[in-house]
Amino acid sequence: MTSAAFDFAPLLPAGLPAPAARWTGLARYSFVGGNNDPDQVPVDGLIDAVNAVLRREGRTLATYGLASGPQGYRPLREFLTAKLKRDAGIGCTADDILIVSGSLQALDLVNQTLLARGDTVIVEQETYQGALTRLTRLGVNAVGIPLDHEGMRMDALASALADLKGRCIRPKYIYTIPTVQNPTGTIMPEARRAELLRLSESYGVPIFEDDCYADLIWAGQRPPAIHAMAKNGGVIHIGSFSKSIAPALRVGYIVAPWEMLSRMLALKTDAGSGALEQMVLAEYCAPHFASHVPKLTRGLRAKLDTLMEALNEHFGTSAEFEDTKGGIFLWVKLPDNVDTLKLYQSALAAGVAINPGPEWSTDKSYSRSRLRLCFASPSTEKIREGIAVLADVCRREFGVPVRIANVEKRA
Ligand SMILES: Cc1ncc(COP(=O)(O)O)c(C=O)c1O
């Protein structure tokens, strides 16, 4: 006798997000997500690190939070203290840092601490999809500020803040990815960071600084973090090991004043982020991080060159983009008649996964003909082949590019 499957549907509370789709594997040519280069994961170094740290301290795994308490493995926080000082100019102690399960958990904790349904926040007009979907789910109004080649435009921010103030709205934060912006790849110069701080202070709106790509800069050097330049403690800074070491480890961090950190700690109900990952990272990074990163960025830069060459070859002048200063993405503009949400569907059917622009922007019409391509994860061969297939699909669906690899195509 077979019994009917149990029906959970009547038990689900209102307001749940739509159910997730089942994973069906990576596309043959995958230019999506924030995945990294598999050949650049320092596997041998991580193996040595896991052996060394487990031999020495493995027994501390018997205790929630190891012997370090709820803010995360202390040697990792100490590594971060030194790294943040050296690279970003941030003067903080291990007590100012909370280790989290990827910086996505940082986004959730900051949002849970500060936001309520109906609130308003300010974001860059083109921004991280994971930030936008969270805000939508929370019922928070995200005001997008246009970007130029130096990141968020301060003239537009000033008028948005004045306009909101005129309507008695005090935004809860200004979310920015100032150091290798996602998806546009810009780096906000120091003078603009100072102007951003000035506006934040004069309107009493804190800055939420997401520095997740800050290690991946071709030139190596970066401007100081906004957190480092702030005098009043009004900046929450988050970062991640996802882009510099490996995203599947799920280790990120928050640097914030205790007033905020203590609230977030109270909301972090998972009894601590994965201990083994934190231990391995601390053991590996203290001696090796500084030499690993330049190797990683050299490889990423070479892949970006391959991608730009492939786009030039297969799309010609139909694909417009700016050579980025770092990161793992290229933000590409196609002719106005191309709808990248539709292109996404047809390209996927042909085995090419792309991120359509509207998912990364608060302005759906501006971003309609734009797309984001991640160049870190596919091999150089796959980059070349995938872009050739994408150009073919795009020409079939939208009539552009007219020429592919110097051969004129008949419509
Ligand atoms: C801007 C930005 N912030 C946060 C994240 C989340 O990264 P993770 O949770 O892996 O640290 C990403 C991932 O791609 C991102 O692009």
The ligand as an SDF file (V2000), in Angstrom:
LIG
                    3D

 16 16  0  0  0  0  0  0  0  0999 V2000
   30.1050   42.6580   -3.2860 C   0  0  0  0  0  0  0  0  0  0  0  0
   29.9570   41.3310   -2.6610 C   0  0  0  0  0  0  0  0  0  0  0  0
   29.7380   41.2470   -1.3430 N   0  0  0  0  0  0  0  0  0  0  0  0
   29.5880   40.0660   -0.7290 C   0  0  0  0  0  0  0  0  0  0  0  0
   29.6800   38.8750   -1.4360 C   0  0  0  0  0  0  0  0  0  0  0  0
   29.4860   37.5920   -0.6920 C   0  0  0  0  0  0  0  0  0  0  0  0
   30.6700   36.8810   -0.6530 O   0  0  0  0  0  0  0  0  0  0  0  0
   30.9840   35.7740    0.4360 P   0  0  0  0  0  0  0  0  0  0  0  0
   29.7490   35.4950    1.2200 O   0  0  0  0  0  0  0  0  0  0  0  0
   31.4440   34.5980   -0.3320 O   0  0  0  0  0  0  0  0  0  0  0  0
   32.0580   36.3710    1.2870 O   0  0  0  0  0  0  0  0  0  0  0  0
   29.9160   38.9010   -2.8040 C   0  0  0  0  0  0  0  0  0  0  0  0
   30.0160   37.6440   -3.5760 C   0  0  0  0  0  0  0  0  0  0  0  0
   30.1940   37.5650   -4.7530 O   0  0  0  0  0  0  0  0  0  0  0  0
   30.0530   40.1520   -3.4390 C   0  0  0  0  0  0  0  0  0  0  0  0
   30.2710   40.2580   -4.7490 O   0  0  0  0  0  0  0  0  0  0  0  0
  1  2  1  0
  2  3  1  0
  2 15  2  0
  3  4  2  0
  4  5  1  0
  5  6  1  0
  5 12  2  0
  6  7  1  0
  7  8  1  0
  8  9  2  0
  8 10  1  0
  8 11  1  0
 12 13  1  0
 12 15  1  0
 13 14  2  0
 15 16  1  0
M  END
$$$$
